[in-house]
Amino acid sequence: MLKANGEFRTALKHLQLALIDTSPSTFTDLQVKFQIAHLYEVQNKHKAAKESYEFILNNKNVSLDLKADIYRQLGWMYHCVECLGEKKERESNALLFLQKSIEADPKCGQSLYLLGRCYAGVNKVHDAFLAYRNSVEKSEGNADTWCSIGVLYQQQNQPTDALQAYICAVQLDKEHRSAWTNLGILYESCGQLRDAYACYSNAIKRIANKKIGNAQEGNKTLYAKSSTNGLTKGLAQRVKFLESQLSQAPLPSITSKRRQLCSIEEAWNLPISLEINSRQQQQQTIQMQQRQFGKNPSVQGPPPPYPHSHGNTGNPIPAKRVKEDTEHTARNRTDATPNSSQQQHQMNSAQFLQQPLNRQSIKTSSSPGPASSATSAANEAISERTNSQSYGSEIISSDNIKEDNDANDFELTEQKLQIRCPNISTKLAEDDALNNYNGTNVAIKYESLTHFNDDTQTNFKDQKPKVEYDNDQESLPTFNIQMDSKQLWAAVKQLSVDEPPINFSITTKNTPPPSPPDCPPQRLTRDQLLTPTPSVHLENKKNAFSPQLQEFCLKHPIAVVRGLAGALKLDLGLFSTKTLVEANPDHSVEVRTQVNQSPDENWDVSQAKRVWACISHRSHTTIAKYAQYQASSFQDSLKDEGDKGSAGSQVMSDSDSKDSVSNSNINLRRKRQKNGSKMLRFGTNVDLSDERKWKPQLSELQKLPAFARVISAANMLSHVGHVILGMNTVQLYMKVPGSRTPGHQENNNFCSININIGPGDCEWFAVPDSYWGGIHNLCEKNNISYLHGSWWPVLEDLYKENIPVYRFIQKPGDLVWVNAGCVHWVQSVGWCNNIAWNVGPLTARQYSLAIERYEWNKLQSFKSIVPMVHLSWNLARNIKVSDVKLFELIKMCLLQSLKNVFHIQEYVKSKGVEVRFNGRGKNEASHYCGQCEVEVFNVLFIREQEKRHVVHCLPCSLKLSPSLQGIVCLEEYRLSELQQVYDSFTLYRTQGLGQAH
């Protein structure tokens, strides 16, 4: 306590007394010595601290926890303190010690965070991202972590991702000055001056609050000279200039240029991690205990709004809103109550968000610079006022804004000593502070600057739902998503346990079982049946990261994004056959042996008639061997052209899991069938998930916009929690002309991304998802299973059934977006490689189609490789949902699955079977029944005498043993944990933004 309050001399005296005290103590001698060493460190006696830390490490009895703490402190000292050696040597030592700290305590997110900072300092961006991500996964992600992630994104010129990271930081800590400052810089670089003004103003308020807290605690001069004065002065100048610019700015209009980023108000209401919210609430509990004023702290709410012209404002901004009535203006005056301020800001926010914005075509929006001449002027003026610092769209200098010394504090938790590094928040707003950090916790945070109405979240508990009974159904209780877990449990107890609960669906009870839909009744003309494919051409990186691109992809069944590789400067050579052979020549490749045919045709074995069945034989080889085949195929083609003139064009494909016949022996020489048709080999499903083997390739894909990345917070499949090969990992396909991916919908109807590496083209065929029932019927008509079979549609059959078809060529560097449920099949025109993976946008449509296919797969005895129940529970843990439809769908899945868990456990106990807690391992895959391949969630059944434990669902377990004798019942999650997740998952309302004070 004395150390935290800055009374270092007295603290050292007490610690030395503790060392010579022989009475029993909760601290060991080594722990006391560690506190003394840390005391030297916070006094900037770095050499003494270093020697003390090293002395403790030489002791054989030092514990792993203490060793981890010491290595962490040493690592960060080497990173920050110049007197410890040359920079290159210091950075090397810093990385070494932090890695040792992680080895000693792999669960410590703080060490991972600092490791990320060190990697960022030596410009190892990918390693820094991995360290930050691992830090967040350890549930220790804090505002500093997210702010640093934002800096990395901003330095990589990814403003949308940077925005989301900074928003996470200020969600966690509304007093985070660096995050607010960097948000302002980000908005200013994108030409959004009003948002920049709001962020800079909030940063100044945080600095002022910090100074007031320090002054009141230690009777210090309110504006004593410190690094914060320089920071405040620079920001104040910037704010003053922006005020003048905004006062002259015209009203937004339909002709206004589309904003590159969403506004601060809109960004605040994007889906955010529940981890962030829970941590913020914990911080607010601590802050509430520290506050000296009697105001109530705020809970998770809206962002501090745009500053308005209060009576005590020296330079109010002229109101430029659409319309403001007298009552609204009156609420802008001084002494406004919190409620009136909230109402005022809600009106301002609604008016601001309703102003129309011109969504220009991606193809024509080519200017990456500021949005207007006013922005340019603002940037120039601010540069002059801050010693010509750069705030352009390129990498932002670390000297732009400096953090204040007071931000460098440590926190002591009740459970164990957590030496929290200084507010090492960003390279945009931190470096001076890091060099001068003293580690003392002298900051007292006062009331959070936001309030929010009780209306901003929907609390279903307040509706007091009751268990209702349906007289027509023998007084069985009904269930609805307004129930909390206790009410659900009470209702389940009224269900009979005489019959086992074997009919389980995650949809509502009265929903009919899914079935193939009828095609739309509208008759189409021949031109409409040959519908043009939606496509867009990207000219630069700004186009690729514009919000309109994602909107364009989501509103079409399929879309081609042309020129993506060039716009993002993707190095497609990393995925070329030559590079793959050099990297991992012995890596496994699945091979399909197929008949080489024209893309318009699919003949039977005798070449007598057109059919739908698409036969292929499966075998395996290596990348090196397939590369030889690919090269020899090309040489043979050149020879054929020389002998016969011109060879016919072929068509294309990447790959799917369907296959017909397995063949263990592969001969990679070109073959001909007895009837003379040429055979080909298609190298498919090359797994690129291993970061150790494919690090350069996977790092390159980080250049993609967030909605198209393999891993993204807004991608449902990133929340599964384990690998699903080819879906949330990258797969590569190696092709010769004529290689086919047969017709299919993606697993569980998720969207997919496919990029052609080249050098040859691919030809695609696609049908909108609303017509998949028609294709299903044609498969049945041709005696082929839609799900289990391998089929290549005859185009004329589709046209006769009034089914439209998209048909297009995918050039090297083009990205194909396959929307949820779209039926497609592909064939390669030339020699090329493709990479592909799946994504799941957080939309009600995507989730609904995934659930529908999940239920239909069960009826068809087809395995859903996306565990939708497990995924839904992880979504409930990880995100907040503001879309009502999506919320209701996820909540219904939670309700039905929790109800089933309750009911199964009650049934099992009635049979005298004990439910044993088993838990789940980290990254453990979801479980499926070994008999019927249905997902088994939480309650697992295993035969006691089996040497190899196979999970079974309840219906299959009852087939093995009707009395469940010899069956072990295991539980993955405790019921209390599931109940807590279920009750915590509530609709997050985005209306009603609070007012800052």
Beta strands, then each sheet from edge to edge (+ up, - down):
strand 1: 469-470
strand 2: 476-477
strand 3: 535-537
strand 4: 558-562
strand 5: 588-595
strand 6: 617-622
strand 7: 661-662
strand 8: 679-687
strand 9: 731-735
strand 10: 740-744
strand 11: 751-759
strand 12: 762-767
strand 13: 806-810
strand 14: 815-818
strand 15: 823-828
strand 16: 832-839
strand 17: 915-917
strand 18: 927-928
strand 19: 935-936
strand 20: 939-943
strand 21: 967-971
sheet 1: 1+ 2-
sheet 2: 3+ 4+ 14- 11+ 16- 9+ 8- 5+ 6- 7-
sheet 3: 10+ 15- 12+ 13-
sheet 4: 17+ 21+ 20-
sheet 5: 18+ 19-
end
